[in-house]
Amino acid sequence: MADAVNVGVNLDAFSHAISGIQALRSSVSRVFESLKDGMKNRETLEGREKVFIARFQDHLQAVNRDLNELERLSGLVGRPSESHPLHNSGLLSLDPVQDKTPLYSQLLQAYKWSNKLQYHAGLASSLLNQQSLKRSANQMGASAKRRPKVQPSTLVLPPQYVDDVISRIGRMFPDMTIELFRPNGTSAVLLVTLGKVLKAIVVMRSLFIDRTVVRGFNENVYNEDGKLDIWTKSQYQVFQKVTDHATTALLHYQLPQMPDVVVRSFMTWLRSYIKLFQSSCQRCGRFLQDGLPPTWRDFRTLEAFHDTCRM
C-alpha cells in the first residue's frame, strides 16, 4: 500500500489515509475482542496463558503497524493550499450540529465566490482598459472635464469644527450632558451623562466614533490617576447589554461623507435610553424578562424591545 501512494496527488493520499484509518479501527477492535474473550479453555492453565499472550501481542503489533502507516500517510496529505483568513469565524466549524447550522461551510463558499468575482472583475477591467476607441475616449475626456472634482474624504477635521458639532448636539438634548476631553491631542473623548440613568464614554477619532462603553450612573468612570477609564466594562449586566447594542449602533450609523449626521443620529439613539427602566417591551408588553428591562432600541423607530423579543 505504501508503494502505490502518489505524493503529488492529495486525493490519492486521502484515499489511502481513509483506508489506513479503517485498518487501524479494525486492529483496535481485535484487541478489545481478545480482551473480552479472555483465556479460552485449554488442557492446562499454562497453555491458556501462552495462547492468550501470543494472540494479544500479535494484535498490539498490528495496531502499532497500522498507526505508523497512518502517521506516514498523514504527512503525505499535507495542508490545504488555499488559506482563508476568516479569523474567529473559523470557530464556527466546531459547532456540533452542522446539519442545523451550516454557517461555516456557507461562509467558505461565499468567500470563494467573492474571490472568484474579484478575480474576474479584475480581468474584465484590464480587457476594457485595452480598448482604444477614439469616440469613447473623447467622450470620456469631455465628460471628465465637465465633471466637478470630488473632494477627497479625510478623517482629519479641525478641532474647532468638532467642538462646534458636539456643542450643537448638546443643545439639542437638554437632558443629556456632554463633556469633551482631548487626552491625546486632537482625538476627542466624550463623557455623556443621560439624566440619572447611565454614563457613556464615546471615543472618537475626529468626528468618527471608534468605540463606546456604557456604565451605570453611580459607577466610577475615572481611573486612579483621574483620567477617563475607556476600557473597563460595567459591573451590571443591563449596561453590558447596552454597551453591546451601542457597538451594533456604531456599525449601523455609517455615512463617511457626513460624519456630523452620524454623530447626531447616534446621540439621538443613545438618548432613547432615558427611560431604560420605565419603558415596556413593544413585543411582549412586559417590563422585565430574565430580570432585565428592554435593552434594545430600534434604530429607526427607537422603540424598546427585549433582546430576545426583537428577533
SERO-4910 file (N, C-alpha, C, O; in steps of 0.05 Angstrom, whole numbers):
BEGIN
 pado doro    nc1    nc2    nc3   cac1   cac2   cac3    cc1    cc2    cc3    oc1    oc2    oc3
  Met    A     17    -24      0      0      0      0     17     25      0      9     46    -11
  Ala    A     41     23     12     58     47     14     70     54    -14     74     78    -19
  Asp    A     74     34    -32     86     40    -58     67     53    -77     75     67    -96
  Ala    A     41     49    -72     21     59    -91     14     88    -85     -2    100   -100
  Val    A     24    100    -64     17    127    -57     31    147    -75     56    145    -78
  Asn    A     17    165    -86     28    186   -103     29    212    -86      9    222    -77
  Val    A     54    221    -81     57    244    -63     45    269    -74     35    286    -59
  Gly    A     45    271   -101     35    296   -112      5    298   -115     -5    320   -121
  Val    A     -9    277   -110    -38    277   -112    -50    275    -84    -47    254    -71
  Asn    A    -64    295    -75    -75    295    -49    -99    276    -46   -103    264    -25
  Leu    A   -114    273    -68   -137    256    -67   -129    227    -63   -142    212    -48
  Asp    A   -107    218    -76    -98    191    -71    -88    188    -42    -92    167    -30
  Ala    A    -75    208    -32    -65    207     -4    -89    206     15    -88    191     35
  Phe    A   -110    221      9   -134    220     26   -146    192     25   -155    181     46
  Ser    A   -148    180      2   -160    154     -1   -144    133     15   -156    117     29
  His    A   -118    134     12   -102    115     27   -103    120     57   -103    101     73
  Ala    A   -105    146     65   -108    152     94   -134    141    105   -135    132    128
  Ile    A   -155    144     90   -181    133     99   -179    103    102   -189     91    122
  Ser    A   -167     89     83   -163     60     86   -146     54    110   -151     34    124
  Gly    A   -125     70    115   -109     66    139   -124     69    165   -120     54    184
  Ile    A   -143     89    165   -159     92    189   -177     68    194   -181     59    216
  Gln    A   -189     58    172   -206     34    174   -190     10    184   -199     -5    201
  Ala    A   -165      7    174   -149    -15    183   -141    -12    213   -141    -32    227
  Leu    A   -136     13    221   -129     17    249   -153     11    267   -149      0    289
  Arg    A   -176     19    259   -200     14    275   -205    -16    277   -213    -26    298
  Ser    A   -200    -31    255   -203    -60    256   -183    -73    275   -190    -91    290
  Ser    A   -158    -63    275   -138    -74    293   -145    -68    322   -142    -86    339
  Val    A   -154    -44    328   -161    -38    356   -185    -55    364   -187    -63    387
  Ser    A   -204    -59    346   -228    -76    353   -219   -104    359   -230   -117    378
  Arg    A   -200   -115    345   -190   -142    351   -176   -144    378   -178   -164    392
  Val    A   -163   -122    386   -150   -121    412   -171   -123    434   -168   -139    452
  Phe    A   -193   -107    432   -213   -108    452   -229   -134    452   -239   -144    472
  Glu    A   -232   -146    428   -246   -172    426   -230   -194    440   -241   -211    453
  Ser    A   -203   -193    437   -186   -213    450   -187   -209    481   -187   -229    495
  Leu    A   -188   -184    490   -191   -179    519   -218   -188    529   -221   -198    551
  Lys    A   -239   -185    512   -266   -193    521   -268   -223    522   -280   -234    541
  Asp    A   -255   -237    503   -257   -267    504   -241   -279    526   -248   -299    538
  Gly    A   -218   -266    532   -201   -277    553   -187   -303    545   -182   -308    521
  Met    A   -180   -318    565   -166   -344    560   -186   -366    555   -202   -372    573
  Lys    A   -185   -378    532   -204   -399    525   -195   -425    539   -173   -428    549
  Asn    A   -214   -443    538   -209   -469    552   -186   -484    538   -186   -489    514
  Arg    A   -167   -492    554   -144   -508    545   -141   -531    566   -154   -532    586
  Glu    A   -122   -548    559   -117   -570    578   -105   -560    604   -113   -570    625
  Thr    A    -86   -542    602    -73   -532    626    -75   -502    627    -80   -488    607
  Leu    A    -71   -491    651    -71   -462    655    -48   -449    640    -51   -427    629
  Glu    A    -25   -462    640     -2   -451    627     -6   -449    597      2   -429    585
  Gly    A    -19   -468    585    -25   -467    557    -44   -445    550    -41   -432    529
  Arg    A    -64   -440    567    -83   -419    562    -69   -392    563    -75   -374    546
  Glu    A    -52   -388    582    -38   -362    585    -20   -357    561    -18   -335    551
  Lys    A     -5   -378    552     13   -374    529     -2   -366    504      6   -348    489
  Val    A    -25   -380    499    -40   -374    475    -52   -346    476    -52   -331    456
  Phe    A    -62   -338    500    -74   -311    503    -53   -289    499    -58   -269    486
  Ile    A    -29   -293    511     -8   -272    509      2   -270    481      7   -248    471
  Ala    A      5   -293    467     15   -292    440     -5   -278    421      3   -261    405
  Arg    A    -31   -284    425    -51   -272    408    -53   -242    414    -56   -225    396
  Phe    A    -51   -234    440    -53   -206    447    -29   -190    437    -33   -167    428
  Gln    A     -5   -202    437     18   -188    426     16   -184    396     24   -163    386
  Asp    A      5   -205    382      1   -202    353    -18   -179    347    -13   -163    328
  His    A    -39   -176    362    -59   -155    357    -46   -128    363    -51   -109    348
  Leu    A    -30   -126    385    -18   -100    391      3    -92    369      5    -68    362
  Gln    A     17   -111    359     36   -105    338     22    -96    312     32    -78    298
  Ala    A     -2   -107    307    -18    -99    284    -27    -70    288    -28    -54    269
  Val    A    -35    -63    313    -44    -36    318    -21    -16    315    -24      5    303
  Asn    A      3    -24    325     26     -6    322     34     -3    292     41     19    284
  Arg    A     32    -24    277     39    -23    249     19     -5    233     27     12    217
  Asp    A     -7     -8    239    -27      8    225    -25     38    234    -29     56    218
  Leu    A    -18     43    259    -15     70    269      9     84    255      7    107    248
  Asn    A     31     70    253     54     82    239     48     87    210     57    108    199
  Glu    A     33     69    197     26     74    169      8     98    166     11    114    147
  Leu    A    -11    101    185    -29    124    184    -13    151    189    -19    171    176
  Glu    A      6    151    207     22    175    211     38    182    186     41    205    180
  Arg    A     48    162    172     63    167    147     44    179    126     52    197    112
  Leu    A     20    168    124      2    178    104     -8    206    110    -13    222     92
  Ser    A    -10    212    136    -19    239    144      1    260    135     -7    283    129
  Gly    A     26    253    134     46    272    124     44    276     94     51    297     84
  Leu    A     34    256     79     31    258     51      7    275     43      6    289     23
  Val    A    -13    275     61    -37    291     55    -31    320     54    -40    335     36
  Gly    A    -16    330     74     -7    358     74    -30    376     82    -52    368     89
  Arg    A    -23    402     82    -43    422     90    -57    433     65    -46    431     43
  Pro    A    -80    444     68    -94    456     45    -77    479     33    -66    495     48
  Ser    A    -77    480      7    -61    500     -7    -73    528     -5    -59    548     -6
  Glu    A   -100    529     -2   -114    554     -1   -121    562     27   -134    547     41
  Ser    A   -111    584     36   -116    593     63   -138    615     63   -138    632     46
  His    A   -157    613     81   -179    631     83   -176    648    108   -180    637    130
  Pro    A   -170    673    106   -167    690    131   -194    697    143   -202    720    141
  Leu    A   -207    677    154   -233    682    165   -232    688    195   -253    693    207
  His    A   -208    687    207   -204    695    235   -223    679    253   -224    655    252
  Asn    A   -238    693    270   -255    679    290   -278    664    278   -289    647    292
  Ser    A   -285    669    253   -306    654    241   -299    625    237   -316    608    233
  Gly    A   -273    619    238   -265    591    236   -275    574    259   -276    549    257
  Leu    A   -281    587    281   -292    572    304   -320    561    298   -329    543    313
  Leu    A   -333    571    277   -359    560    271   -358    531    262   -378    517    265
  Ser    A   -335    523    252   -332    495    243   -333    476    267   -336    452    263
  Leu    A   -330    486    291   -331    469    315   -359    465    325   -362    451    345
  Asp    A   -379    476    312   -406    472    321   -414    443    317   -411    432    296
  Pro    A   -424    430    339   -430    401    337   -455    395    320   -459    373    311
  Val    A   -472    415    314   -496    410    299   -493    423    272   -506    443    266
  Gln    A   -476    412    255   -471    423    229   -495    422    210   -499    439    193
  Asp    A   -512    401    214   -535    398    197   -555    421    201   -569    429    183
  Lys    A   -557    431    226   -576    452    232   -565    480    228   -580    498    220
  Thr    A   -539    483    232   -527    509    228   -502    507    211   -479    508    221
  Pro    A   -505    504    185   -481    501    167   -469    528    160   -464    534    137
  Leu    A   -464    544    181   -454    571    176   -426    571    165   -419    587    147
  Tyr    A   -409    554    175   -381    555    167   -378    546    138   -363    559    123
  Ser    A   -392    525    129   -390    517    101   -401    538     83   -390    543     61
  Gln    A   -423    551     91   -434    572     74   -415    596     73   -413    609     52
  Leu    A   -402    602     95   -383    624     96   -359    619     78   -350    637     64
  Leu    A   -350    594     78   -328    587     60   -336    590     31   -321    600     14
  Gln    A   -360    580     25   -370    582     -3   -373    611    -12   -365    618    -34
  Ala    A   -383    628      6   -386    656     -1   -359    669     -4   -355    687    -22
  Tyr    A   -340    662     12   -313    673     10   -300    665    -17   -287    682    -30
  Lys    A   -302    640    -25   -291    631    -50   -305    645    -73   -292    653    -93
  Trp    A   -331    648    -72   -346    662    -93   -337    691    -95   -335    702   -117
  Ser    A   -332    704    -72   -323    732    -72   -296    734    -85   -291    753   -100
  Asn    A   -278    715    -79   -251    716    -91   -253    712   -121   -239    726   -136
  Lys    A   -270    694   -130   -273    690   -159   -285    715   -173   -277    722   -194
  Leu    A   -304    727   -159   -316    751   -170   -296    773   -173   -295    787   -193
  Gln    A   -279    777   -153   -259    797   -154   -238    791   -175   -229    809   -189
  Tyr    A   -231    766   -179   -212    758   -199   -223    764   -227   -209    776   -244
  His    A   -248    756   -233   -259    760   -259   -265    790   -264   -262    799   -287
  Ala    A   -272    805   -243   -275    833   -247   -249    847   -254   -248    865   -271
  Gly    A   -227    838   -242   -201    849   -250   -193    842   -279   -182    859   -293
  Leu    A   -200    818   -288   -195    811   -316   -212    828   -335   -202    838   -355
  Ala    A   -237    832   -328   -255    848   -344   -245    877   -346   -246    889   -367
  Ser    A   -235    887   -323   -226    915   -323   -201    918   -340   -198    938   -355
  Ser    A   -183    899   -339   -159    901   -356   -165    898   -385   -153    912   -402
  Leu    A   -185    882   -392   -193    879   -420   -206    905   -431   -201    913   -453
  Leu    A   -223    917   -414   -236    941   -422   -217    964   -425   -220    981   -443
  Asn    A   -196    965   -408   -177    987   -410   -159    984   -435   -148   1004   -444
  Gln    A   -158    961   -447   -142    957   -471   -156    967   -496   -143    972   -517
  Gln    A   -182    971   -494   -197    981   -517   -191   1011   -521   -195   1027   -502
  Ser    A   -182   1018   -545   -174   1046   -550   -192   1058   -572   -182   1065   -593
  Leu    A   -218   1060   -567   -236   1072   -586   -235   1102   -583   -239   1112   -561
  Lys    A   -231   1117   -605   -228   1146   -603   -253   1159   -594   -253   1178   -578
  Arg    A   -276   1149   -604   -301   1162   -597   -306   1160   -567   -313   1179   -553
  Ser    A   -302   1136   -556   -306   1132   -527   -286   1148   -511   -293   1159   -490
  Ala    A   -261   1149   -521   -240   1163   -506   -246   1193   -506   -243   1206   -485
  Asn    A   -255   1204   -528   -261   1232   -529   -285   1239   -512   -285   1259   -498
  Gln    A   -305   1222   -513   -329   1227   -496   -322   1226   -466   -331   1242   -450
  Met    A   -305   1206   -460   -297   1204   -432   -280   1228   -424   -283   1238   -401
  Gly    A   -263   1238   -442   -247   1261   -435   -263   1286   -432   -259   1302   -414
  Ala    A   -283   1289   -450   -300   1313   -448   -317   1313   -423   -320   1333   -409
  Ser    A   -328   1289   -416   -344   1288   -392   -328   1291   -367   -337   1302   -347
  Ala    A   -303   1282   -369   -285   1285   -345   -279   1314   -340   -275   1323   -317
  Lys    A   -277   1330   -362   -271   1358   -358   -295   1373   -346   -292   1391   -329
  Arg    A   -319   1365   -355   -343   1379   -344   -350   1370   -316   -363   1384   -301
  Arg    A   -342   1346   -310   -350   1335   -284   -334   1349   -262   -310   1351   -264
  Pro    A   -347   1358   -241   -332   1371   -219   -316   1351   -204   -323   1327   -201
  Lys    A   -294   1360   -194   -276   1343   -179   -288   1336   -152   -299   1353   -138
  Val    A   -286   1311   -145   -296   1301   -119   -275   1307    -98   -252   1299   -100
  Gln    A   -283   1320    -77   -265   1326    -56   -258   1301    -41   -275   1286    -33
  Pro    A   -232   1296    -37   -225   1271    -22   -234   1272      6   -232   1293     20
  Ser    A   -245   1250     15   -255   1248     42   -231   1243     61   -213   1227     54
  Thr    A   -230   1256     83   -208   1253    102   -219   1249    130   -241   1257    136
  Leu    A   -203   1236    146   -211   1231    174   -203   1254    192   -212   1255    215
  Val    A   -187   1273    182   -178   1295    199   -195   1319    194   -196   1330    172
  Leu    A   -208   1328    215   -224   1353    214   -214   1372    235   -202   1363    255
  Pro    A   -217   1398    231   -207   1417    251   -221   1413    278   -245   1407    279
  Pro    A   -205   1415    299   -217   1411    326   -240   1431    332   -259   1424    346
  Gln    A   -238   1455    321   -259   1475    325   -285   1465    313   -307   1470    324
  Tyr    A   -284   1453    290   -308   1442    277   -321   1420    294   -345   1418    297
  Val    A   -303   1402    304   -313   1380    321   -326   1392    346   -348   1383    354
  Asp    A   -314   1412    359   -325   1424    383   -352   1437    377   -371   1435    393
  Asp    A   -354   1449    354   -380   1462    347   -402   1442    343   -425   1446    351
  Val    A   -395   1419    330   -416   1398    325   -425   1387    352   -449   1382    356
  Ile    A   -406   1381    370   -413   1370    396   -430   1389    412   -449   1381    426
  Ser    A   -423   1415    411   -439   1434    427   -467   1437    416   -486   1440    431
  Arg    A   -470   1436    389   -497   1437    378   -514   1413    385   -538   1415    390
  Ile    A   -501   1390    386   -515   1366    394   -523   1368    423   -545   1360    431
  Gly    A   -506   1379    440   -512   1382    468   -536   1401    472   -552   1396    491
  Arg    A   -538   1422    456   -561   1440    458   -587   1427    449   -609   1435    457
  Met    A   -585   1407    431   -609   1393    422   -623   1377    443   -647   1375    443
  Phe    A   -607   1366    462   -618   1348    483   -612   1360    510   -590   1356    521
  Pro    A   -631   1374    522   -626   1386    548   -621   1366    571   -607   1372    590
  Asp    A   -633   1342    568   -630   1322    589   -604   1305    585   -600   1285    599
  Met    A   -587   1313    567   -562   1299    562   -539   1318    565   -538   1339    552
  Thr    A   -520   1311    583   -497   1327    587   -473   1315    573   -467   1291    577
  Ile    A   -459   1331    557   -436   1321    541   -412   1337    549   -411   1361    546
  Glu    A   -392   1323    560   -366   1335    567   -345   1325    547   -343   1301    542
  Leu    A   -329   1343    536   -309   1336    516   -281   1337    528   -274   1357    541
  Phe    A   -266   1316    523   -238   1315    533   -220   1309    509   -229   1296    489
  Arg    A   -196   1319    510   -176   1313    489   -151   1303    503   -132   1319    507
  Pro    A   -150   1278    511   -126   1268    526   -102   1264    509    -79   1266    519
  Asn    A   -105   1260    482    -82   1255    465    -84   1273    440    -87   1263    418
  Gly    A    -81   1298    444    -80   1316    422   -108   1322    411   -125   1332    425
  Thr    A   -112   1316    385   -137   1323    371   -159   1303    375   -182   1309    371
  Ser    A   -152   1278    384   -173   1258    388   -191   1266    411   -182   1276    432
  Ala    A   -217   1262    407   -237   1271    427   -249   1247    441   -253   1226    429
  Val    A   -254   1250    467   -268   1231    483   -291   1245    497   -287   1265    510
  Leu    A   -315   1234    493   -339   1247    504   -349   1231    528   -350   1206    528
  Leu    A   -356   1245    549   -369   1234    572   -398   1243    571   -404   1266    577
  Val    A   -416   1225    564   -444   1231    561   -459   1222    585   -459   1198    592
  Thr    A   -472   1240    599   -488   1233    623   -518   1237    615   -526   1259    609
  Leu    A   -532   1215    615   -560   1215    606   -578   1215    631   -583   1193    643
  Gly    A   -588   1238    639   -605   1240    663   -591   1229    687   -568   1235    692
  Lys    A   -605   1212    702   -594   1197    724   -596   1167    718   -599   1150    736
  Val    A   -593   1160    692   -595   1132    683   -568   1119    678   -562   1098    689
  Leu    A   -552   1132    662   -527   1120    653   -507   1141    646   -513   1165    643
  Lys    A   -482   1132    643   -460   1148    633   -446   1132    611   -441   1108    613
  Ala    A   -441   1145    589   -429   1133    565   -403   1147    558   -402   1172    557
  Ile    A   -382   1132    554   -356   1143    545   -354   1136    515   -353   1113    507
  Val    A   -353   1157    499   -352   1155    470   -324   1163    460   -317   1187    463
  Val    A   -309   1145    449   -282   1150    439   -284   1157    410   -295   1141    394
  Met    A   -274   1180    402   -277   1190    375   -249   1194    362   -230   1201    376
  Arg    A   -248   1191    336   -225   1198    320   -235   1219    301   -247   1213    280
  Ser    A   -228   1244    307   -241   1267    293   -271   1266    299   -279   1267    322
  Leu    A   -288   1263    278   -316   1260    282   -326   1232    277   -350   1227    275
  Phe    A   -308   1212    276   -315   1184    272   -313   1170    299   -292   1170    312
  Ile    A   -335   1157    307   -336   1143    332   -322   1116    330   -329   1100    313
  Asp    A   -303   1111    347   -288   1086    347   -302   1065    365   -307   1043    356
  Arg    A   -308   1073    389   -320   1054    408   -334   1069    430   -331   1093    433
  Thr    A   -351   1055    445   -365   1067    467   -369   1047    489   -371   1023    484
  Val    A   -368   1056    513   -372   1040    537   -394   1053    554   -393   1077    560
  Val    A   -414   1038    562   -437   1048    577   -435   1036    605   -432   1012    609
  Arg    A   -438   1054    625   -438   1046    653   -462   1058    667   -475   1076    657
  Gly    A   -467   1049    692   -488   1060    707   -482   1088    717   -459   1097    717
  Phe    A   -503   1102    725   -500   1130    733   -482   1132    758   -467   1151    761
  Asn    A   -484   1113    776   -469   1114    801   -441   1100    799   -426   1100    818
  Glu    A   -434   1089    775   -408   1076    772   -387   1097    767   -392   1119    756
  Asn    A   -363   1090    775   -340   1108    771   -330   1106    742   -327   1084    731
  Val    A   -325   1129    730   -316   1129    702   -287   1139    700   -277   1142    677
  Tyr    A   -273   1143    722   -246   1153    722   -227   1132    733   -235   1116    750
  Asn    A   -202   1133    724   -181   1116    735   -170   1128    761   -180   1149    770
  Glu    A   -151   1115    773   -139   1125    797   -123   1151    792   -120   1167    810
  Asp    A   -113   1154    767    -98   1178    761   -116   1201    752   -106   1222    743
  Gly    A   -142   1197    753   -161   1219    745   -168   1220    716   -183   1238    708
  Lys    A   -158   1201    700   -165   1201    672   -190   1183    667   -196   1166    683
  Leu    A   -203   1188    645   -227   1172    638   -219   1143    633   -199   1137    618
  Asp    A   -234   1124    644   -229   1096    640   -246   1087    617   -270   1084    619
  Ile    A   -233   1082    594   -247   1076    569   -248   1046    564   -257   1037    542
  Trp    A   -238   1029    582   -236   1000    577   -253    983    596   -264    963    587
  Thr    A   -256    991    620   -269    974    640   -299    972    634   -312    992    629
  Lys    A   -309    947    634   -338    943    629   -354    949    654   -343    951    676
  Ser    A   -379    953    651   -397    958    673   -400    933    690   -398    911    679
  Gln    A   -404    936    716   -408    913    733   -437    903    732   -443    882    744
  Tyr    A   -454    917    718   -482    910    716   -488    898    688   -479    908    668
  Gln    A   -503    876    688   -508    862    663   -525    879    644   -521    878    620
  Val    A   -543    896    655   -560    912    638   -544    932    622   -550    936    599
  Phe    A   -524    944    634   -507    963    619   -487    949    602   -478    961    582
  Gln    A   -479    925    608   -463    909    589   -479    904    563   -468    905    541
  Lys    A   -505    898    567   -522    894    543   -524    920    527   -522    919    503
  Val    A   -528    942    541   -530    968    527   -504    974    512   -505    985    490
  Thr    A   -481    967    524   -455    971    510   -454    955    485   -445    965    464
  Asp    A   -463    930    486   -463    913    461   -481    925    440   -474    926    416
  His    A   -505    935    449   -523    947    429   -512    973    418   -516    979    394
  Ala    A   -497    988    434   -485   1013    424   -463   1007    403   -460   1021    384
  Thr    A   -448    985    407   -429    977    387   -442    970    361   -433    976    339
  Thr    A   -465    956    363   -481    950    339   -491    975    325   -491    977    301
  Ala    A   -499    995    341   -508   1020    330   -486   1035    315   -491   1048    295
  Leu    A   -461   1033    325   -439   1046    311   -435   1034    283   -428   1048    265
  Leu    A   -440   1008    281   -438    996    255   -461   1003    237   -459   1003    212
  His    A   -484   1009    249   -508   1015    233   -507   1043    222   -513   1048    199
  Tyr    A   -500   1062    239   -499   1090    231   -472   1096    218   -453   1104    232
  Gln    A   -470   1091    192   -446   1096    178   -451   1113    153   -466   1105    135
  Leu    A   -440   1137    152   -442   1155    129   -416   1171    128   -416   1194    139
  Pro    A   -395   1161    116   -369   1174    117   -369   1202    106   -354   1219    114
  Gln    A   -388   1207     86   -388   1234     74   -400   1255     93   -394   1279     90
  Met    A   -416   1247    112   -428   1266    131   -425   1255    159   -444   1245    171
  Pro    A   -401   1258    171   -396   1247    197   -412   1261    219   -419   1248    239
  Asp    A   -419   1287    215   -434   1301    236   -462   1289    238   -474   1288    260
  Val    A   -474   1280    215   -500   1268    216   -499   1241    231   -518   1234    245
  Val    A   -477   1226    227   -474   1201    241   -473   1205    272   -486   1191    287
  Val    A   -457   1225    280   -456   1230    309   -482   1239    320   -490   1230    342
  Arg    A   -497   1256    306   -523   1265    315   -543   1242    316   -559   1241    334
  Ser    A   -542   1224    296   -560   1201    296   -554   1182    319   -572   1172    332
  Phe    A   -528   1178    324   -521   1160    347   -529   1172    373   -539   1158    391
  Met    A   -525   1198    377   -533   1211    402   -564   1211    405   -574   1208    428
  Thr    A   -578   1213    384   -608   1211    385   -616   1183    394   -634   1180    410
  Trp    A   -602   1163    382   -608   1136    390   -601   1131    420   -616   1118    434
  Leu    A   -578   1141    428   -569   1138    456   -589   1151    475   -593   1141    497
  Arg    A   -600   1174    467   -618   1189    485   -644   1173    490   -658   1178    509
  Ser    A   -651   1154    472   -675   1138    475   -674   1121    500   -694   1109    508
  Tyr    A   -650   1118    513   -648   1102    537   -654   1119    562   -649   1110    585
  Ile    A   -665   1143    559   -672   1160    582   -693   1146    599   -695   1151    623
  Lys    A   -710   1129    587   -730   1114    601   -724   1084    600   -741   1067    595
  Leu    A   -698   1078    606   -690   1050    604   -705   1032    624   -712   1010    617
  Phe    A   -710   1042    648   -723   1026    668   -753   1033    671   -767   1024    689
  Gln    A   -764   1048    652   -792   1055    653   -808   1046    628   -832   1045    629
  Ser    A   -794   1039    607   -808   1030    582   -813   1000    583   -796    985    593
  Ser    A   -835    992    572   -842    964    569   -835    955    541   -832    971    522
  Cys    A   -832    929    537   -825    917    511   -849    921    492   -872    915    499
  Gln    A   -843    929    468   -864    933    448   -874    906    437   -895    906    423
  Arg    A   -860    885    442   -868    859    431   -885    843    452   -907    834    446
  Cys    A   -873    840    476   -887    823    496   -902    840    516   -919    830    531
  Gly    A   -897    866    518   -911    884    536   -901    883    565   -913    896    582
  Arg    A   -881    867    571   -871    864    598   -848    883    603   -834    892    584
  Phe    A   -844    890    629   -822    908    636   -796    893    640   -774    903    634
  Leu    A   -798    868    651   -774    852    657   -776    826    643   -797    814    640
  Gln    A   -753    816    634   -751    789    622   -723    779    630   -703    790    623
  Asp    A   -724    757    645   -699    746    657   -685    766    675   -661    767    676
  Gly    A   -701    783    688   -690    803    706   -679    827    693   -667    844    707
  Leu    A   -682    831    667   -671    854    653   -693    869    639   -712    857    629
  Pro    A   -691    896    639   -711    912    624   -706    910    594   -686    898    586
  Pro    A   -723    922    577   -717    922    548   -693    939    542   -693    963    544
  Thr    A   -671    926    534   -646    939    529   -641    946    500   -622    961    494
  Trp    A   -657    936    482   -653    941    453   -671    965    445   -694    966    453
  Arg    A   -660    983    429   -675   1005    417   -673   1003    387   -651   1001    375
  Asp    A   -696   1003    374   -697   1002    345   -682   1026    333   -685   1048    342
  Phe    A   -666   1021    312   -650   1042    300   -667   1063    285   -659   1086    282
  Arg    A   -691   1055    277   -707   1074    261   -729   1086    278   -733   1111    278
  Thr    A   -744   1070    294   -766   1080    309   -759   1086    338   -774   1099    353
  Leu    A   -735   1076    348   -726   1079    375   -745   1066    396   -745   1074    419
  Glu    A   -760   1046    387   -778   1032    405   -762   1011    422   -741   1002    413
  Ala    A   -772   1006    446   -757    988    464   -766    959    460   -790    953    456
  Phe    A   -746    941    461   -751    912    458   -732    898    476   -710    907    482
  His    A   -741    875    486   -722    857    499   -703    845    478   -709    844    454
  Asp    A   -680    836    488   -660    826    469   -671    802    453   -663    798    430
  Thr    A   -688    786    465   -699    762    451   -724    769    436   -731    754    417
  Cys    A   -738    790    444   -763    797    430   -759    812    404   -777    814    388
  Arg    A   -735    822    400   -731    838    376   -727    821    351   -728    831    329
  Met    A   -722    795    355   -718    778    332   -744    773    316   -744    759    296
***
